[in-house]
Amino acid sequence: MDEKARKKIDKKVKDFMKSARNFLSSKAGGEIPEEWNLSLYMLEVYFKQFLELCEEISSMDSILVESKYGMIVSPLCSARDKAAVRLESLMKSLGMTLKSGKQLGTTEIRKSSSPLEAFMRKQLGEEEK
């Protein structure tokens, strides 16, 4: 991976972690509890691993690689998928996904005033709430 790509990933990680800390501090009364620091560190590591693996895979000519049994899907794809699962799991535990945020009470889902949504609700026979 070249230096430009690495800097781009570092910036994305920095921006993501800033947003995550702001979100969590707003939901925790203004200050992030000390016991969340390890989770935040792991969130940063998993997010960075995920982005680096995505970058490596996108720079490959093909996701197929030669093995002693013939062509197989690159092990980087499996590593990326595992990083994504770990990242999503940690985000769920912190209430940072839409569904987990709703369940934990950290996310408020607002109704849209979209004409398309109103039309679809009408077509489905749902009442406006």
C-alpha positions as CSV (number, residue, x, y, z in Angstrom):
1,M,0.0,0.0,0.0
2,D,1.4,3.4,-0.9
3,E,1.8,6.3,1.4
4,K,-1.1,8.3,-0.1
5,A,-3.5,5.4,0.5
6,R,-2.2,5.0,4.1
7,K,-2.7,8.7,4.8
8,K,-6.2,8.6,3.4
9,I,-7.1,5.6,5.6
10,D,-5.6,7.3,8.6
11,K,-7.8,10.4,8.0
12,K,-10.9,8.2,7.6
13,V,-10.1,6.4,10.9
14,K,-9.5,9.7,12.7
15,D,-12.8,11.2,11.4
16,F,-14.7,8.0,12.2
17,M,-13.3,7.9,15.8
18,K,-14.1,11.6,16.3
19,S,-17.7,11.0,15.3
20,A,-17.9,7.8,17.4
21,R,-16.6,9.6,20.5
22,N,-18.9,12.6,19.9
23,F,-21.9,10.2,19.5
24,L,-21.0,8.2,22.6
25,S,-20.3,11.2,24.8
26,S,-23.6,12.8,23.8
27,K,-25.4,9.6,24.8
28,A,-23.4,9.2,28.0
29,G,-24.2,12.6,29.4
30,G,-21.2,14.5,27.9
31,E,-18.3,12.4,29.0
32,I,-17.3,8.9,27.8
33,P,-17.0,6.5,30.8
34,E,-13.5,5.3,31.5
35,E,-14.4,1.6,31.0
36,W,-15.3,2.3,27.3
37,N,-11.7,3.2,26.4
38,L,-10.7,-0.3,25.6
39,S,-13.8,-0.8,23.4
40,L,-13.0,2.5,21.6
41,Y,-9.4,1.4,21.0
42,M,-10.7,-1.9,19.6
43,L,-13.2,-0.1,17.4
44,E,-10.3,2.0,16.0
45,V,-8.2,-1.0,15.3
46,Y,-11.0,-3.0,13.7
47,F,-12.0,-0.1,11.5
48,K,-8.5,0.5,10.4
49,Q,-7.9,-3.2,9.6
50,F,-11.2,-3.2,7.6
51,L,-10.2,-0.2,5.6
52,E,-6.6,-1.5,5.0
53,L,-7.9,-4.9,3.8
54,C,-10.5,-3.2,1.5
55,E,-7.7,-1.1,0.0
56,E,-5.4,-4.1,-0.5
57,I,-8.2,-6.1,-2.2
58,S,-9.2,-3.2,-4.4
59,S,-5.6,-2.8,-5.6
60,M,-5.4,-6.5,-6.6
61,D,-5.8,-7.4,-10.3
62,S,-8.0,-10.4,-9.3
63,I,-9.3,-11.7,-6.0
64,L,-8.2,-15.2,-7.1
65,V,-4.8,-16.4,-6.1
66,E,-2.8,-19.5,-6.9
67,S,-2.5,-22.2,-4.3
68,K,-1.2,-25.7,-4.3
69,Y,-4.8,-26.8,-5.1
70,G,-5.4,-24.3,-7.9
71,M,-7.0,-20.9,-7.9
72,I,-8.7,-19.9,-4.7
73,V,-10.2,-16.7,-3.4
74,S,-7.6,-14.5,-1.7
75,P,-7.3,-15.0,2.1
76,L,-7.5,-11.2,2.3
77,C,-11.2,-11.5,1.5
78,S,-11.8,-13.8,4.5
79,A,-9.8,-11.5,6.7
80,R,-11.8,-8.5,5.5
81,D,-15.1,-10.2,6.2
82,K,-13.9,-11.2,9.7
83,A,-12.8,-7.6,10.4
84,A,-16.2,-6.4,9.2
85,V,-18.0,-8.8,11.6
86,R,-15.8,-7.8,14.5
87,L,-16.4,-4.1,13.7
88,E,-20.2,-4.5,13.4
89,S,-20.3,-6.6,16.6
90,L,-18.5,-3.9,18.6
91,M,-20.6,-1.1,17.1
92,K,-23.7,-3.0,18.1
93,S,-22.5,-3.4,21.7
94,L,-21.8,0.3,21.9
95,G,-25.3,1.1,20.4
96,M,-23.8,2.6,17.2
97,T,-25.9,0.7,14.7
98,L,-29.4,1.8,13.9
99,K,-31.1,-1.3,15.3
100,S,-28.9,-1.6,18.4
101,G,-29.2,2.1,19.1
102,K,-33.0,1.9,19.0
103,Q,-32.9,-1.2,21.3
104,L,-30.5,0.5,23.8
105,G,-32.3,3.9,23.5
106,T,-29.3,5.7,22.1
107,T,-30.8,6.4,18.7
108,E,-34.1,8.2,17.9
109,I,-35.6,7.3,14.5
110,R,-37.4,10.2,13.0
111,K,-40.2,9.9,10.6
112,S,-39.4,11.1,7.1
113,S,-41.6,13.7,5.4
114,S,-40.6,12.3,2.1
115,P,-43.3,12.2,-0.6
116,L,-42.0,8.8,-1.7
117,E,-42.4,7.4,1.8
118,A,-45.9,8.9,2.1
119,F,-46.9,7.3,-1.2
120,M,-45.4,3.9,-0.2
121,R,-47.3,4.0,3.2
122,K,-50.5,4.8,1.3
123,Q,-49.9,1.9,-1.1
124,L,-49.2,-0.5,1.7
125,G,-52.2,0.7,3.7
126,E,-50.2,1.9,6.6
127,E,-51.5,4.7,8.8
128,E,-49.5,7.9,9.2
129,K,-48.1,8.0,12.7
